[in-house]
Amino acid sequence: RLSRRQPSVPGREDWIRVRLREGLAEPLLGGSSALSNLVDSDGYIRIDAGCEGIAEGEEVEVLLHT
C-alpha cells in the first residue's frame, strides 16, 4: 500500500522510487537525478500513462532492486 498520494501527469508513464517501511511503500521526493534517492530506495512503482496518480492507501506493486 502507498503511504501517501503520488500525483502524475496524464499521458506520461512514471517510475517512482520507493522505500518500504512498516508494510507501506513510501515515495521518495526528488527527481530521477537525485543519487541519494537511488541509494535510499528499495524499488520502484509504475504509474500508467493514462493515470493522474495513485491515492494514499492504494495497493501497489513494488519492483524490488536486485
TIMI-2910 file (N, C-alpha, C, CB; in pm, 1 decimal, decimal comma, always signed):
<rs>
+----------+----------+----------+----------+----------+----------+----------+----------+----------+----------+----------+----------+------+
!      n_x !      n_y !      n_z !     ca_x !     ca_y !     ca_z !      c_x !      c_y !      c_z !     cb_x !     cb_y !     cb_z ! resn !
+----------+----------+----------+----------+----------+----------+----------+----------+----------+----------+----------+----------+------+
!    +84,6 !   -118,4 !     +0,0 !     +0,0 !     +0,0 !     +0,0 !    +88,7 !   +124,1 !     +0,0 !    -96,1 !     +0,1 !   +122,4 !  Arg !
!    +40,1 !   +227,2 !    -63,6 !   +115,2 !   +351,7 !    -75,3 !    +93,7 !   +438,2 !    +49,1 !    +73,4 !   +428,7 !   -202,7 !  Leu !
!   +201,7 !   +491,9 !   +102,9 !   +193,5 !   +568,1 !   +228,3 !   +134,1 !   +706,9 !   +210,9 !   +330,1 !   +580,5 !   +289,3 !  Ser !
!   +142,1 !   +763,1 !    +91,4 !    +82,3 !   +895,0 !    +64,0 !    +51,8 !   +905,0 !    -85,1 !   +177,8 !  +1011,6 !   +109,1 !  Arg !
!    -33,1 !   +997,5 !   -119,4 !    -73,3 !  +1017,3 !   -258,7 !    +48,2 !  +1051,0 !   -343,3 !   -179,4 !  +1128,7 !   -270,1 !  Arg !
!    +52,9 !   +993,2 !   -464,7 !   +160,6 !  +1023,1 !   -558,8 !    +97,2 !  +1069,8 !   -689,3 !   +253,2 !   +898,2 !   -582,1 !  Gln !
!   +101,5 !  +1202,2 !   -715,4 !    +42,7 !  +1252,5 !   -838,9 !   +129,2 !  +1219,1 !   -960,3 !    +22,1 !  +1403,1 !   -829,5 !  Pro !
!    +67,5 !  +1226,4 !  -1077,3 !   +137,3 !  +1202,8 !  -1203,2 !    +69,1 !  +1283,5 !  -1312,4 !   +139,6 !  +1051,2 !  -1239,0 !  Ser !
!   +142,4 !  +1310,7 !  -1417,7 !    +88,5 !  +1385,3 !  -1531,6 !    +25,6 !  +1285,2 !  -1629,4 !   +200,7 !  +1470,6 !  -1602,2 !  Val !
!   -103,0 !  +1298,7 !  -1660,3 !   -165,4 !  +1208,4 !  -1756,8 !    -92,5 !  +1214,2 !  -1891,1 !   -314,2 !  +1243,9 !  -1775,3 !  Pro !
!    -76,9 !  +1097,4 !  -1952,7 !     -8,3 !  +1089,9 !  -2080,5 !   +139,9 !  +1056,5 !  -2067,8 !    -24,0 !  +1219,2 !  -2153,1 !  Gly !
!   +188,4 !  +1045,6 !  -1944,5 !   +329,4 !  +1013,0 !  -1921,3 !   +338,4 !   +897,4 !  -1821,5 !   +408,1 !  +1137,8 !  -1868,9 !  Arg !
!   +410,8 !   +792,7 !  -1858,9 !   +435,2 !   +682,6 !  -1765,9 !   +544,6 !   +725,2 !  -1668,9 !   +475,3 !   +551,5 !  -1841,8 !  Glu !
!   +522,2 !   +706,7 !  -1540,7 !   +620,2 !   +744,2 !  -1439,1 !   +667,3 !   +621,2 !  -1363,3 !   +560,9 !   +847,4 !  -1341,8 !  Asp !
!   +795,4 !   +621,5 !  -1328,0 !   +855,1 !   +521,4 !  -1241,2 !   +903,3 !   +596,5 !  -1119,0 !   +972,3 !   +442,1 !  -1312,3 !  Trp !
!   +847,4 !   +564,3 !  -1003,2 !   +874,0 !   +636,9 !   -879,8 !   +953,1 !   +547,6 !   -784,7 !   +742,0 !   +684,3 !   -813,7 !  Ile !
!  +1063,3 !   +599,9 !   -733,4 !  +1141,3 !   +525,4 !   -634,1 !  +1067,4 !   +526,0 !   -501,1 !  +1283,6 !   +586,0 !   -617,7 !  Arg !
!  +1067,9 !   +410,6 !   -435,7 !  +1000,6 !   +398,4 !   -306,4 !  +1091,3 !   +328,1 !   -205,7 !   +867,6 !   +321,6 !   -321,5 !  Val !
!  +1064,1 !   +355,6 !    -80,0 !  +1129,5 !   +288,8 !    +32,3 !  +1019,4 !   +212,1 !   +104,6 !  +1204,0 !   +391,8 !   +129,0 !  Arg !
!  +1047,5 !    +90,1 !   +144,6 !   +949,2 !     +8,5 !   +216,1 !   +967,2 !    +27,6 !   +365,8 !   +962,8 !   -141,4 !   +178,1 !  Leu !
!   +860,3 !    +71,2 !   +431,9 !   +862,2 !    +96,6 !   +575,7 !   +731,0 !    +48,9 !   +636,9 !   +885,1 !   +247,5 !   +605,4 !  Arg !
!   +741,0 !    -39,7 !   +735,0 !   +625,0 !    -86,2 !   +810,1 !   +510,4 !   -131,9 !   +719,6 !   +576,6 !    +23,4 !   +901,8 !  Glu !
!   +544,1 !   -204,3 !   +614,9 !   +443,6 !   -258,2 !   +524,4 !   +388,7 !   -160,2 !   +423,3 !   +332,9 !   -311,6 !   +602,1 !  Gly !
!   +444,0 !    -40,2 !   +417,5 !   +398,4 !    +61,4 !   +322,6 !   +508,7 !    +97,5 !   +224,8 !   +350,8 !   +186,8 !   +396,5 !  Leu !
!   +469,5 !   +135,6 !   +104,2 !   +562,0 !   +187,5 !     +3,9 !   +560,3 !   +339,5 !    +14,9 !   +523,4 !   +139,8 !   -141,4 !  Ala !
!   +673,6 !   +396,9 !    +53,5 !   +685,3 !   +541,0 !    +74,5 !   +756,5 !   +605,6 !    -45,1 !   +761,7 !   +571,1 !   +206,4 !  Glu !
!   +685,5 !   +686,2 !   -126,0 !   +751,0 !   +752,9 !   -238,7 !   +861,1 !   +847,2 !   -189,3 !   +647,6 !   +830,9 !   -322,7 !  Pro !
!   +973,9 !   +844,4 !   -257,2 !  +1085,0 !   +931,6 !   -220,7 !  +1078,2 !  +1060,1 !   -301,8 !  +1220,4 !   +860,5 !   -242,9 !  Leu !
!  +1102,0 !  +1170,9 !   -236,0 !  +1096,3 !  +1301,1 !   -300,9 !  +1224,7 !  +1325,6 !   -379,8 !  +1074,3 !  +1412,9 !   -196,7 !  Leu !
!  +1214,1 !  +1406,5 !   -483,8 !  +1330,3 !  +1439,4 !   -565,1 !  +1317,9 !  +1376,5 !   -702,4 !  +1459,1 !  +1393,2 !   -496,8 !  Gly !
!  +1391,8 !  +1430,0 !   -794,5 !  +1386,4 !  +1382,2 !   -932,1 !  +1474,2 !  +1261,1 !   -956,4 !  +1426,2 !  +1491,7 !  -1025,5 !  Gly !
!  +1474,2 !  +1218,5 !  -1081,5 !  +1549,7 !  +1099,3 !  -1118,6 !  +1700,3 !  +1120,0 !  -1108,2 !  +1514,0 !  +1057,6 !  -1259,0 !  Ser !
!  +1746,0 !  +1244,2 !  -1102,2 !  +1889,2 !  +1270,9 !  -1093,0 !  +1940,5 !  +1270,1 !   -948,1 !  +1920,4 !  +1404,6 !  -1157,4 !  Ser !
!  +1851,8 !  +1256,2 !   -851,0 !  +1891,2 !  +1257,4 !   -709,9 !  +1951,4 !  +1122,1 !   -673,3 !  +1769,6 !  +1290,2 !   -618,0 !  Ala !
!  +2082,8 !  +1116,8 !   -662,8 !  +2153,1 !   +992,2 !   -633,5 !  +2115,2 !   +936,4 !   -496,9 !  +2303,3 !  +1013,9 !   -640,3 !  Leu !
!  +2088,5 !  +1023,5 !   -399,3 !  +2051,5 !   +975,9 !   -265,6 !  +1921,7 !   +895,3 !   -270,7 !  +2036,4 !  +1094,7 !   -168,2 !  Ser !
!  +1828,1 !   +931,6 !   -360,0 !  +1704,1 !   +854,9 !   -375,5 !  +1732,3 !   +713,1 !   -421,2 !  +1610,9 !   +923,5 !   -474,6 !  Asn !
!  +1826,9 !   +700,0 !   -512,5 !  +1861,2 !   +567,6 !   -562,6 !  +1919,7 !   +481,7 !   -451,0 !  +1960,2 !   +578,2 !   -679,3 !  Leu !
!  +2004,9 !   +540,1 !   -369,9 !  +2068,4 !   +468,1 !   -259,6 !  +1965,7 !   +431,2 !   -152,7 !  +2181,1 !   +552,8 !   -198,0 !  Val !
!  +1873,7 !   +521,3 !   -122,3 !  +1775,0 !   +500,1 !    -15,7 !  +1655,6 !   +414,1 !    -56,9 !  +1724,9 !   +632,5 !    +32,4 !  Asp !
!  +1634,9 !   +396,3 !   -186,9 !  +1514,6 !   +326,4 !   -231,2 !  +1531,3 !   +175,0 !   -224,7 !  +1478,9 !   +368,2 !   -372,9 !  Ser !
!  +1416,5 !   +108,5 !   -208,2 !  +1412,7 !    -37,3 !   -210,2 !  +1364,9 !    -89,0 !   -345,8 !  +1321,8 !    -89,8 !    -98,6 !  Asp !
!  +1297,7 !     -2,4 !   -421,5 !  +1244,8 !    -42,5 !   -550,8 !  +1167,4 !    +70,4 !   -616,0 !  +1156,3 !   -164,7 !   -536,2 !  Gly !
!  +1082,3 !    +32,2 !   -712,6 !  +1006,2 !   +128,0 !   -792,6 !   +859,8 !    +88,0 !   -799,1 !  +1064,5 !   +138,8 !   -933,9 !  Tyr !
!   +775,1 !   +188,4 !   -819,6 !   +636,8 !   +163,3 !   -859,7 !   +617,2 !   +230,8 !   -994,1 !   +533,5 !   +216,2 !   -752,5 !  Ile !
!   +526,3 !   +177,3 !  -1073,5 !   +497,5 !   +233,8 !  -1205,4 !   +359,0 !   +296,3 !  -1204,5 !   +507,8 !   +125,5 !  -1315,9 !  Arg !
!   +349,4 !   +415,8 !  -1259,3 !   +220,2 !   +482,4 !  -1276,2 !   +191,4 !   +485,7 !  -1425,2 !   +219,9 !   +627,8 !  -1214,0 !  Ile !
!    +81,3 !   +423,4 !  -1465,2 !    +43,6 !   +416,4 !  -1606,6 !    +26,1 !   +554,5 !  -1667,1 !    -84,5 !   +336,6 !  -1623,1 !  Asp !
!    +49,8 !   +563,3 !  -1797,1 !    +38,7 !   +690,4 !  -1869,2 !   -102,3 !   +749,6 !  -1862,0 !    +78,5 !   +670,9 !  -2014,7 !  Ala !
!   -203,6 !   +667,3 !  -1854,4 !   -341,0 !   +715,9 !  -1851,9 !   -391,2 !   +753,0 !  -1713,5 !   -430,6 !   +613,4 !  -1909,8 !  Gly !
!   -304,8 !   +752,4 !  -1614,3 !   -344,0 !   +772,1 !  -1475,0 !   -297,2 !   +908,8 !  -1423,2 !   -286,6 !   +659,6 !  -1387,3 !  Cys !
!   -377,1 !   +971,9 !  -1338,0 !   -339,4 !  +1100,9 !  -1278,5 !   -266,0 !  +1084,6 !  -1146,4 !   -462,6 !  +1186,6 !  -1257,3 !  Glu !
!   -236,1 !   +960,5 !  -1109,3 !   -163,4 !   +935,6 !   -986,0 !   -220,6 !   +817,2 !   -911,4 !   -165,5 !  +1058,1 !   -897,8 !  Gly !
!   -165,4 !   +793,3 !   -792,7 !   -208,2 !   +683,5 !   -707,9 !   -247,7 !   +741,6 !   -572,5 !    -95,8 !   +575,5 !   -693,1 !  Ile !
!   -360,4 !   +698,8 !   -522,8 !   -413,2 !   +750,5 !   -396,0 !   -341,0 !   +688,1 !   -277,0 !   -564,2 !   +723,7 !   -385,9 !  Ala !
!   -338,0 !   +762,1 !   -167,4 !   -284,0 !   +710,2 !    -41,6 !   -361,1 !   +585,0 !     -1,9 !   -291,5 !   +817,5 !    +71,1 !  Glu !
!   -288,5 !   +481,3 !    +38,3 !   -350,2 !   +357,4 !    +82,3 !   -380,5 !   +259,0 !    -28,9 !   -474,3 !   +387,9 !   +153,9 !  Gly !
!   -365,5 !   +302,6 !   -154,4 !   -392,0 !   +212,8 !   -266,4 !   -283,5 !   +105,2 !   -274,0 !   -399,4 !   +292,0 !   -399,2 !  Glu !
!   -325,0 !    -15,8 !   -307,6 !   -229,1 !   -125,4 !   -320,6 !   -146,3 !   -105,9 !   -446,7 !   -301,5 !   -262,5 !   -323,5 !  Glu !
!    -14,0 !   -121,4 !   -432,6 !    +77,6 !   -104,0 !   -545,4 !   +171,3 !   -223,6 !   -553,7 !   +158,5 !    +27,8 !   -531,7 !  Val !
!   +222,8 !   -247,4 !   -672,8 !   +324,2 !   -350,0 !   -693,0 !   +459,1 !   -281,7 !   -691,2 !   +301,8 !   -428,2 !   -826,5 !  Glu !
!   +549,4 !   -328,4 !   -606,4 !   +684,0 !   -271,3 !   -596,3 !   +780,8 !   -365,4 !   -667,0 !   +726,0 !   -249,2 !   -446,4 !  Val !
!   +852,1 !   -310,5 !   -763,8 !   +957,5 !   -385,5 !   -831,5 !  +1085,3 !   -363,0 !   -754,2 !   +973,2 !   -342,2 !   -981,5 !  Leu !
!  +1132,3 !   -465,3 !   -685,0 !  +1247,8 !   -453,1 !   -596,6 !  +1377,7 !   -449,8 !   -674,9 !  +1250,5 !   -567,7 !   -497,1 !  Leu !
!  +1476,9 !   -378,4 !   -619,1 !  +1611,5 !   -380,9 !   -676,1 !  +1667,7 !   -521,0 !   -661,3 !  +1704,4 !   -276,2 !   -607,4 !  His !
!  +1746,9 !   -562,8 !   -756,2 !  +1810,6 !   -695,2 !   -745,5 !  +1960,3 !   -680,5 !   -728,1 !  +1780,2 !   -781,1 !   -869,8 !  Thr !
+----------+----------+----------+----------+----------+----------+----------+----------+----------+----------+----------+----------+------+
</rs>
